[in-house]
Amino acid sequence: MGPALAVGTAAPKAGIVLAALAAAGVLLDREPRRRSVWMLLALVLAAVILVGHIADTDQFRSLTDERLRFVALCALALLTVVLLASVFVRRPEALPVLVVAVLPFRVPIEAAGTTTNLLVPLYLVIAGGCAAFAWRALRERDAPEGPDAVRPLALALSAFLVLYALQALYSKDFDTALEQVVFFYVPFALLFALLREVRWTREVVLACLGVLVVLSLVFCGIGFWEYGRRELFWNPKVIAANQFESYFRVNSVFWDPNVYGRFLALVMIALAGFLLWTRRAGVAVATGAALAVLWGGLVLTFSQSSFAALLAGLAVLAALRWDVRRTVAAAVVGVALAAAIAVAFQDTLKIDLGSSSGLNKVTSGRSDLIEGGLDLFANRPLQGYGSGSFGRAYRVERKGNQQQAVSASHTMPVTVAAEQGLIGLAAYLAVVGAALFTLFGDRAFARARAHGGEGDMRVARAALAAMFVALLVHTMVYAAFLEDPFTWVILAAGAALAPLAKLNEARVPAPAPRREPVPAAG
C-alpha cells in the first residue's frame, strides 16, 4: 500500500471517529457554550467526510461540473439554514413541528456505487437548529439546571455511537459503516440533543400529532391511488415482486412498504393513545375515523412486521390505560391461539412448519437469514466482522447472493451480534435498557387512568412509550433501529417529557378518601 493510499484510507477512518466523539460530546456535555462547539464540530466533520465520500460519484460530478450551479445550490442551502435558524431563535417550539413534518422525505444520493435515500430536508432542519442553539448559547450563556434526569440514556447512546465508529476501523465494509455514522448516527444524535432542549407544551405535542396525522392521511391517499392503478412511484424490487405475487403491496412515497407500514403503525399508536384518554365524544369520533383510514393504508402494505409492531404498541397502551396483568394474560392467550390455529390448519393456510423450508417461507426468508447471522456471530463472537459489514460478510462466509445479504440485515439484534460481537451487542442492549428505563422507569403516568386528559403530559409520554416498544418490535423482524430518525425523536420527546410528567404527577391531588354514610339515629 503506497503512502498516498494509506493517507486516503486513514483520513476518513479518523474522521468518523472524531465525528462520533463530537456527537458524544453533544449528548454528554451540559454546558451550553461547549455543547454548541461540539455541535458545530460534528456538523463540519460530517459534511467534509460526506463530500470526500461522494466526490467521485457521477451524481456529485454532475453538480460540480457546472460551477455556477454548484455555487448557487450551496448558497441556497446556506440561506435555508440561516432562515431556519432565525425562525428557531424566535420560536424554539417550531423546531419539533418542522422536524416531524420532514421526517418521511428522502432524496436519493449515490454513494460508493450504490444509491442511498437520505433525509436531506431533515439535515437542513438539524443544521438550522444547531445554528440557533449556538446563537442562543453565545448570547445568553445559560448554565445547566440541576442533575440530568436521563443521563443513563445519553451515556448509552454515546457509548454505542463511539464504539460503532471504532469498530468500523477493522470492518470488512468500511464504506457502509462510514455512511451509517455520517448519514444517520451523528446527525440524529444532534437531533436528539436539540429536541431535549425544547419546551414540550400541550400545544407543541398536539401540533406534532396533527402534522403526523395529516401526513399519514396524505400518504394513505397516495397508497390507495397506487393500489387502484396497480402502479408504484419507485423501488424496482417492489415493482418486480408485485408482478409475481398474488397480492399488490404499496409503498406510497416511501422506498419500502415495511418502512411505510412502520410509519403508519407509529402514528396509529399515537392516535390510539389520544383516543383512549379523551373524554370528548366529537374528538373520539374524528380520531376513530382517522384510525380507520390509516388501517386501510396499513393493510395495503402487507407488512407483517408493521402489524406486529402495531399490536405490541396497542398492548402497551392497554396495560398503561387499564391493567398490566390482564393485558399480559390476554396477549399470551392471543399468541397461543394464533399458534394453535397455525399448527392445526397448516394445509388450509398453505404452510409447513415441520420443515426448515416451510418455516423459511412463512417468515419470508428470515429463518435461514437469522441462522446465517448466528453463524457469523459464532465465527467471531467477541469483536464481530466490524460495523456495517453484515452484507459483505454474509456473501463471503455464507456464499449468499446480494439479495440474501440485504435481507439478512433486517433482524437487528442478529445484525449487531454478527457485526460487532458481544462488545457491540452489550452496547446495543444498554441503549435498549436505558431507553425503556427512561420511558417506563417511574410511575409518573400510572394515575393517568383516573386523572389524565388528552392534553396531559403523562398521556403523551404513555403514547411515546408504546410507540418505542412498537418500533423495537419492528426492528426485531425488519431493520433500522438507530438508523431511523423516528427512534431518536421518540426518545428525545420521552426524555424531555419525563420530568414534566413527574411534575404533573406531583401536582395531581390524591383522590379524597371515601366516607361511609353515618347511620341515622334510631
C-alpha positions as CSV (number, residue, x, y, z in Angstrom):
1,M,0.0,0.0,0.0
2,G,1.5,3.3,-1.1
3,P,1.8,6.4,1.2
4,A,-0.9,8.3,-0.7
5,L,-3.4,5.4,-0.5
6,A,-2.6,4.9,3.2
7,V,-3.4,8.5,3.9
8,G,-6.5,8.4,1.8
9,T,-7.7,5.4,3.8
10,A,-6.7,6.7,7.2
11,A,-8.3,10.2,6.8
12,P,-12.0,9.0,6.7
13,K,-11.4,6.5,9.4
14,A,-10.0,9.2,11.7
15,G,-12.8,11.5,10.6
16,I,-15.7,9.3,11.6
17,V,-14.1,8.6,15.0
18,L,-13.7,12.3,15.6
19,A,-17.2,13.0,14.4
20,A,-18.6,10.3,16.7
21,L,-16.6,11.7,19.6
22,A,-18.0,15.2,18.8
23,A,-21.6,13.8,18.7
24,A,-20.9,12.1,22.1
25,G,-19.8,15.5,23.4
26,V,-23.1,17.0,22.3
27,L,-25.0,14.3,24.2
28,L,-22.9,14.4,27.4
29,D,-21.7,18.0,27.9
30,R,-24.4,20.0,29.6
31,E,-22.6,23.4,29.4
32,P,-24.4,25.2,26.5
33,R,-21.4,27.0,25.1
34,R,-19.2,23.9,24.9
35,R,-22.1,21.9,23.6
36,S,-22.6,24.4,20.7
37,V,-18.9,23.9,19.9
38,W,-19.3,20.1,19.8
39,M,-22.4,20.6,17.6
40,L,-20.6,22.8,15.0
41,L,-17.6,20.5,15.0
42,A,-19.8,17.4,14.4
43,L,-21.6,19.2,11.6
44,V,-18.4,20.3,9.9
45,L,-16.7,16.9,10.2
46,A,-19.8,15.1,8.9
47,A,-20.0,17.5,5.9
48,V,-16.4,17.1,5.0
49,I,-16.5,13.3,5.3
50,L,-19.6,13.2,3.2
51,V,-18.1,15.3,0.4
52,G,-15.0,13.2,0.3
53,H,-17.1,10.0,0.2
54,I,-19.2,11.0,-2.7
55,A,-16.7,13.2,-4.6
56,D,-16.0,10.5,-7.2
57,T,-19.7,9.7,-8.0
58,D,-21.3,10.7,-11.2
59,Q,-24.1,12.4,-9.3
60,F,-21.7,14.7,-7.4
61,R,-19.7,15.4,-10.5
62,S,-22.8,16.4,-12.4
63,L,-23.2,19.2,-9.8
64,T,-19.6,20.3,-9.6
65,D,-19.0,20.3,-13.4
66,E,-21.2,23.4,-13.7
67,R,-19.5,25.7,-11.1
68,L,-22.2,28.4,-11.2
69,R,-25.0,26.0,-10.5
70,F,-23.0,24.3,-7.7
71,V,-22.2,27.6,-6.0
72,A,-25.9,28.6,-6.3
73,L,-27.0,25.3,-4.7
74,C,-24.5,25.8,-1.8
75,A,-25.7,29.4,-1.3
76,L,-29.3,28.2,-1.4
77,A,-28.6,25.5,1.3
78,L,-26.7,28.0,3.4
79,L,-29.6,30.6,3.1
80,T,-32.1,27.9,4.1
81,V,-30.1,27.0,7.2
82,V,-29.8,30.7,8.1
83,L,-33.6,31.3,7.7
84,L,-34.4,28.2,9.7
85,A,-32.0,29.3,12.4
86,S,-33.6,32.7,12.6
87,V,-37.1,31.1,13.0
88,F,-35.9,28.7,15.7
89,V,-34.2,31.6,17.6
90,R,-37.5,33.5,17.7
91,R,-39.8,30.4,18.1
92,P,-37.9,27.4,19.5
93,E,-41.2,25.5,19.6
94,A,-41.3,25.4,15.8
95,L,-38.3,23.0,15.7
96,P,-40.1,19.8,16.7
97,V,-43.1,20.6,14.5
98,L,-40.9,21.1,11.5
99,V,-38.8,18.0,12.3
100,V,-41.9,15.9,12.3
101,A,-43.1,17.5,9.1
102,V,-39.9,16.5,7.2
103,L,-39.2,13.1,8.8
104,P,-40.6,10.9,5.9
105,F,-39.0,12.7,3.0
106,R,-35.8,11.3,1.5
107,V,-33.7,12.2,-1.5
108,P,-31.7,9.5,-3.4
109,I,-28.0,10.1,-3.3
110,E,-25.3,8.0,-5.0
111,A,-22.5,6.9,-2.7
112,A,-19.8,4.2,-3.0
113,G,-21.5,2.7,-6.1
114,T,-25.0,2.4,-4.5
115,T,-27.9,4.7,-4.1
116,T,-28.9,5.7,-0.6
117,N,-32.1,7.5,0.2
118,L,-31.1,10.4,2.6
119,L,-33.2,12.7,4.7
120,V,-31.8,15.9,3.2
121,P,-34.7,18.1,4.3
122,L,-34.2,16.8,7.9
123,Y,-30.5,17.5,7.7
124,L,-31.2,21.1,6.8
125,V,-33.6,21.5,9.8
126,I,-31.0,19.9,12.1
127,A,-28.3,22.3,10.8
128,G,-30.7,25.3,11.4
129,G,-31.4,24.0,14.9
130,C,-27.7,23.7,15.7
131,A,-27.0,27.2,14.4
132,A,-29.9,28.6,16.5
133,F,-28.7,26.7,19.6
134,A,-25.2,28.1,19.2
135,W,-26.5,31.6,18.7
136,R,-28.6,31.4,21.9
137,A,-25.7,29.8,23.9
138,L,-23.2,32.5,22.9
139,R,-25.7,35.3,23.7
140,E,-27.5,34.0,26.8
141,R,-24.8,31.8,28.4
142,D,-27.3,29.8,30.4
143,A,-26.0,27.4,33.0
144,P,-27.2,23.8,33.2
145,E,-30.0,23.4,35.6
146,G,-29.8,20.6,38.2
147,P,-29.0,16.9,37.6
148,D,-29.6,15.3,34.2
149,A,-32.7,13.1,34.6
150,V,-31.8,11.0,31.5
151,R,-28.1,10.7,31.9
152,P,-28.1,6.9,31.5
153,L,-29.7,7.1,28.1
154,A,-27.3,9.8,26.9
155,L,-24.3,7.7,28.1
156,A,-25.7,4.6,26.4
157,L,-26.2,6.4,23.1
158,S,-22.8,8.0,23.2
159,A,-21.1,4.7,24.0
160,F,-22.8,2.9,21.2
161,L,-22.0,5.7,18.7
162,V,-18.3,5.9,19.6
163,L,-18.0,2.1,19.7
164,Y,-19.6,1.8,16.3
165,A,-17.1,4.2,14.8
166,L,-14.2,2.4,16.4
167,Q,-15.4,-1.0,15.2
168,A,-15.6,0.5,11.7
169,L,-11.8,0.7,11.7
170,Y,-11.5,-3.1,11.1
171,S,-14.8,-3.5,9.2
172,K,-15.0,-5.7,6.1
173,D,-17.2,-2.9,4.6
174,F,-15.9,0.4,5.8
175,D,-17.9,2.4,3.3
176,T,-21.2,1.2,4.7
177,A,-20.0,1.9,8.3
178,L,-19.0,5.4,7.2
179,E,-22.4,6.0,5.7
180,Q,-24.1,4.8,8.9
181,V,-22.1,7.2,11.0
182,V,-22.3,10.3,8.7
183,F,-25.8,9.9,7.3
184,F,-27.6,8.7,10.4
185,Y,-25.9,8.4,13.8
186,V,-24.1,11.8,14.0
187,P,-27.0,14.0,12.7
188,F,-29.6,12.1,14.7
189,A,-27.5,12.5,17.9
190,L,-27.6,16.2,17.2
191,L,-31.3,16.0,16.6
192,F,-31.8,14.2,20.0
193,A,-29.8,16.9,21.8
194,L,-31.9,19.7,20.2
195,L,-35.3,18.2,20.9
196,R,-34.4,17.6,24.5
197,E,-34.0,21.3,24.9
198,V,-37.5,22.0,23.6
199,R,-40.2,23.1,26.0
200,W,-42.8,20.4,25.2
201,T,-46.0,22.1,26.0
202,R,-49.5,20.8,25.3
203,E,-49.7,22.9,22.1
204,V,-46.4,21.6,20.8
205,V,-47.4,18.0,21.4
206,L,-50.8,18.4,19.7
207,A,-49.2,20.3,16.8
208,C,-46.7,17.4,16.2
209,L,-49.5,14.9,16.4
210,G,-51.6,16.9,14.0
211,V,-48.8,17.1,11.4
212,L,-48.2,13.4,11.7
213,V,-51.9,12.6,11.1
214,V,-52.2,14.9,8.1
215,L,-49.1,13.5,6.5
216,S,-50.3,9.9,7.2
217,L,-53.7,10.6,5.6
218,V,-52.0,12.1,2.5
219,F,-49.7,9.1,2.3
220,C,-52.6,6.8,2.6
221,G,-54.3,8.6,-0.3
222,I,-51.3,8.1,-2.4
223,G,-51.2,4.4,-1.4
224,F,-54.9,4.0,-2.3
225,W,-54.1,5.5,-5.7
226,E,-51.2,3.2,-6.2
227,Y,-53.3,0.2,-5.3
228,G,-56.1,1.3,-7.6
229,R,-53.8,1.8,-10.6
230,R,-51.5,-1.1,-9.7
231,E,-48.6,1.3,-10.1
232,L,-45.7,2.3,-7.8
233,F,-43.7,5.5,-7.9
234,W,-40.4,3.9,-7.2
235,N,-38.3,0.9,-5.9
236,P,-37.8,-1.6,-8.8
237,K,-37.5,-4.5,-6.4
238,V,-41.1,-4.0,-5.0
239,I,-42.4,-3.3,-8.6
240,A,-40.9,-6.6,-9.8
241,A,-42.1,-8.5,-6.7
242,N,-45.7,-7.3,-7.3
243,Q,-45.6,-9.0,-10.7
244,F,-45.1,-12.4,-9.2
245,E,-47.2,-12.2,-6.0
246,S,-50.9,-12.8,-5.7
247,Y,-51.2,-9.5,-3.8
248,F,-50.1,-6.0,-4.6
249,R,-48.0,-4.1,-2.0
250,V,-48.0,-0.3,-1.9
251,N,-45.2,1.9,-0.5
252,S,-46.7,5.4,-1.1
253,V,-43.8,7.9,-1.1
254,F,-41.6,5.6,0.9
255,W,-38.9,3.3,-0.6
256,D,-40.1,0.2,1.2
257,P,-43.6,-1.0,2.1
258,N,-42.3,-2.0,5.5
259,V,-41.0,1.4,6.3
260,Y,-44.3,2.9,5.1
261,G,-46.1,0.4,7.3
262,R,-44.0,1.2,10.3
263,F,-44.7,5.0,9.9
264,L,-48.4,4.3,9.8
265,A,-48.3,2.0,12.7
266,L,-46.5,4.5,14.9
267,V,-48.9,7.3,14.0
268,M,-51.9,4.9,14.7
269,I,-50.4,4.2,18.2
270,A,-50.1,7.9,18.9
271,L,-53.7,8.4,17.8
272,A,-54.9,5.4,19.8
273,G,-53.2,6.8,23.0
274,F,-55.0,10.1,22.4
275,L,-58.3,8.3,21.8
276,L,-58.0,6.1,25.0
277,W,-57.8,9.1,27.3
278,T,-60.1,11.6,25.6
279,R,-63.4,12.5,27.2
280,R,-64.9,14.4,24.3
281,A,-67.2,12.5,22.0
282,G,-66.5,14.6,18.9
283,V,-62.8,14.2,19.3
284,A,-63.2,10.4,19.8
285,V,-65.3,10.1,16.6
286,A,-62.8,12.1,14.5
287,T,-59.9,10.1,15.9
288,G,-61.7,6.8,15.2
289,A,-62.3,7.9,11.6
290,A,-58.7,8.8,11.1
291,L,-57.6,5.4,12.5
292,A,-59.9,3.6,10.1
293,V,-58.3,5.3,7.1
294,L,-54.8,4.6,8.4
295,W,-55.7,1.0,9.0
296,G,-56.8,0.7,5.4
297,G,-53.5,2.1,4.3
298,L,-51.6,-0.2,6.6
299,V,-53.4,-3.3,5.2
300,L,-52.3,-2.5,1.7
301,T,-48.6,-2.6,2.7
302,F,-49.0,-6.4,3.6
303,S,-46.2,-5.7,6.1
304,Q,-46.3,-8.4,8.7
305,S,-43.6,-6.6,10.8
306,S,-45.8,-3.5,10.9
307,F,-48.9,-5.4,12.0
308,A,-46.8,-7.0,14.8
309,A,-45.5,-3.6,15.8
310,L,-49.0,-2.1,15.9
311,L,-50.2,-4.9,18.1
312,A,-47.3,-4.5,20.5
313,G,-47.9,-0.8,20.8
314,L,-51.6,-1.2,21.4
315,A,-50.9,-3.8,24.1
316,V,-48.6,-1.3,25.9
317,L,-51.3,1.3,25.8
318,A,-53.9,-1.1,27.1
319,A,-51.5,-2.0,30.0
320,L,-51.0,1.7,30.9
321,R,-54.7,2.6,30.5
322,W,-56.2,-0.4,32.3
323,D,-54.3,-3.3,33.9
324,V,-50.9,-4.8,33.2
325,R,-51.6,-8.3,34.3
326,R,-54.8,-8.6,32.4
327,T,-53.2,-7.2,29.3
328,V,-50.3,-9.7,29.5
329,A,-52.7,-12.6,30.1
330,A,-54.8,-11.5,27.0
331,A,-51.6,-11.2,24.9
332,V,-50.4,-14.7,25.9
333,V,-53.8,-16.2,25.1
334,G,-53.9,-14.4,21.8
335,V,-50.4,-15.6,20.8
336,A,-51.2,-19.2,21.9
337,L,-54.5,-19.2,20.0
338,A,-52.7,-17.9,16.8
339,A,-50.0,-20.5,17.2
340,A,-52.6,-23.3,17.7
341,I,-54.6,-22.2,14.6
342,A,-51.3,-22.1,12.5
343,V,-50.4,-25.6,13.6
344,A,-53.9,-27.1,13.2
345,F,-54.7,-25.6,9.8
346,Q,-51.3,-25.8,8.0
347,D,-52.9,-27.3,4.9
348,T,-55.5,-24.6,4.7
349,L,-53.0,-21.8,5.3
350,K,-50.6,-23.5,2.8
351,I,-47.7,-23.5,5.3
352,D,-45.4,-26.3,6.5
353,L,-44.0,-25.6,10.0
354,G,-42.4,-29.1,10.2
355,S,-39.6,-28.3,7.7
356,S,-36.9,-25.6,7.5
357,S,-38.0,-24.6,4.1
358,G,-41.6,-24.3,5.2
359,L,-40.6,-22.2,8.2
360,N,-38.4,-20.1,6.0
361,K,-41.3,-19.4,3.6
362,V,-43.6,-18.4,6.5
363,T,-41.1,-16.0,7.8
364,S,-40.3,-14.5,4.4
365,G,-36.8,-16.0,4.4
366,R,-36.0,-14.7,7.9
367,S,-35.3,-18.1,9.5
368,D,-32.4,-19.0,7.1
369,L,-31.1,-15.5,7.3
370,I,-31.1,-15.5,11.1
371,E,-29.3,-18.8,11.1
372,G,-26.7,-17.3,8.8
373,G,-26.3,-14.3,11.0
374,L,-25.8,-16.5,14.1
375,D,-23.1,-18.5,12.2
376,L,-21.3,-15.2,11.6
377,F,-21.5,-14.4,15.3
378,A,-20.2,-17.8,16.2
379,N,-17.2,-17.3,14.0
380,R,-16.2,-14.0,15.7
381,P,-18.2,-13.9,19.0
382,L,-16.1,-11.1,20.7
383,Q,-15.5,-8.4,18.1
384,G,-17.6,-9.4,15.1
385,Y,-16.7,-8.6,11.5
386,G,-16.8,-4.8,12.0
387,S,-19.5,-2.2,11.8
388,G,-21.6,-2.2,8.7
389,S,-20.1,-5.5,7.4
390,F,-23.1,-7.8,7.6
391,G,-23.9,-7.8,3.9
392,R,-20.3,-8.4,2.7
393,A,-19.5,-10.9,5.4
394,Y,-22.7,-12.9,4.7
395,R,-21.8,-13.1,1.0
396,V,-18.2,-14.2,1.7
397,E,-18.8,-16.6,4.5
398,R,-22.2,-18.0,3.5
399,K,-21.8,-17.8,-0.3
400,G,-25.1,-16.0,-0.5
401,N,-26.2,-13.5,-3.2
402,Q,-26.8,-9.8,-2.9
403,Q,-30.5,-10.1,-2.3
404,Q,-30.0,-12.5,0.7
405,A,-27.3,-10.3,2.2
406,V,-29.5,-7.3,2.1
407,S,-32.4,-9.2,3.7
408,A,-30.2,-10.7,6.4
409,S,-29.6,-7.3,8.0
410,H,-33.3,-7.0,8.7
411,T,-33.0,-8.7,12.1
412,M,-31.4,-6.0,14.3
413,P,-30.0,-8.0,17.3
414,V,-28.6,-10.7,15.0
415,T,-27.0,-8.0,12.8
416,V,-25.4,-6.2,15.7
417,A,-24.1,-9.5,17.1
418,A,-22.6,-10.5,13.7
419,E,-21.1,-7.1,13.0
420,Q,-19.9,-6.0,16.5
421,G,-19.8,-9.2,18.5
422,L,-20.5,-9.4,22.2
423,I,-19.0,-5.9,22.7
424,G,-21.4,-4.2,20.4
425,L,-24.3,-6.4,21.5
426,A,-23.8,-5.2,25.1
427,A,-23.8,-1.6,23.9
428,Y,-27.0,-2.2,21.9
429,L,-28.7,-3.8,24.9
430,A,-27.6,-0.9,27.1
431,V,-29.3,1.5,24.7
432,V,-32.5,-0.5,24.7
433,G,-32.4,-0.9,28.5
434,A,-31.7,2.8,29.1
435,A,-34.5,3.8,26.7
436,L,-37.0,1.5,28.4
437,F,-35.9,2.8,31.8
438,T,-36.3,6.4,30.7
439,L,-39.8,5.8,29.3
440,F,-41.1,3.3,31.9
441,G,-38.8,3.9,34.9
442,D,-41.3,5.7,37.2
443,R,-45.0,5.8,37.8
444,A,-45.4,9.3,36.5
445,F,-48.4,8.4,34.4
446,A,-49.7,5.5,36.4
447,R,-52.6,7.5,37.7
448,A,-53.5,8.9,34.2
449,R,-56.4,6.4,34.1
450,A,-58.1,8.5,36.7
451,H,-56.9,12.0,36.2
452,G,-55.3,12.3,32.7
453,G,-56.9,14.3,29.9
454,E,-55.9,14.2,26.2
455,G,-53.5,17.1,26.6
456,D,-51.8,15.8,29.7
457,M,-48.0,15.2,29.5
458,R,-48.4,11.8,31.1
459,V,-50.7,10.7,28.3
460,A,-48.3,11.9,25.7
461,R,-45.5,10.1,27.4
462,A,-47.5,6.9,27.6
463,A,-48.1,7.1,23.8
464,L,-44.4,7.7,23.3
465,A,-43.5,4.6,25.4
466,A,-45.9,2.5,23.4
467,M,-44.5,3.8,20.1
468,F,-41.0,2.9,21.2
469,V,-42.0,-0.6,22.1
470,A,-43.7,-0.9,18.7
471,L,-40.6,0.3,16.9
472,L,-38.4,-2.0,18.9
473,V,-40.6,-5.0,17.9
474,H,-40.4,-3.9,14.2
475,T,-36.6,-3.9,14.3
476,M,-36.6,-7.5,15.6
477,V,-38.0,-8.7,12.3
478,Y,-37.0,-5.9,9.9
479,A,-34.3,-3.3,10.4
480,A,-33.3,0.3,11.2
481,F,-33.2,1.0,14.9
482,L,-30.9,3.9,15.4
483,E,-30.8,4.5,11.7
484,D,-34.4,5.6,11.9
485,P,-34.8,9.3,13.0
486,F,-38.2,8.4,14.5
487,T,-36.3,6.4,17.2
488,W,-34.4,9.5,18.2
489,V,-37.4,11.7,18.1
490,I,-39.4,9.4,20.3
491,L,-36.5,9.0,22.8
492,A,-35.9,12.8,22.9
493,A,-39.5,13.7,23.4
494,G,-39.9,11.0,26.0
495,A,-36.7,12.2,27.8
496,A,-37.9,15.8,27.8
497,L,-41.4,14.8,29.0
498,A,-40.2,12.6,31.8
499,P,-39.6,15.4,34.3
500,L,-42.7,17.2,33.2
501,A,-44.8,14.0,33.7
502,K,-43.3,13.7,37.2
503,L,-44.1,17.3,37.9
504,N,-47.7,16.9,36.8
505,E,-48.0,13.8,38.9
506,A,-46.9,15.7,42.0
507,R,-49.5,18.4,41.2
508,V,-52.4,15.9,40.8
509,P,-54.3,15.9,44.1
510,A,-54.8,12.5,45.6
511,P,-58.5,11.4,45.5
512,A,-60.3,12.2,48.6
513,P,-60.9,9.3,51.0
514,R,-64.3,7.8,50.7
515,R,-66.5,8.5,53.6
516,E,-69.1,6.0,54.8
517,P,-72.5,7.4,55.4
518,V,-73.3,7.9,59.1
519,P,-76.4,5.8,60.0
520,A,-79.3,7.9,61.2
521,A,-80.2,7.6,64.9
522,G,-82.9,5.2,65.5
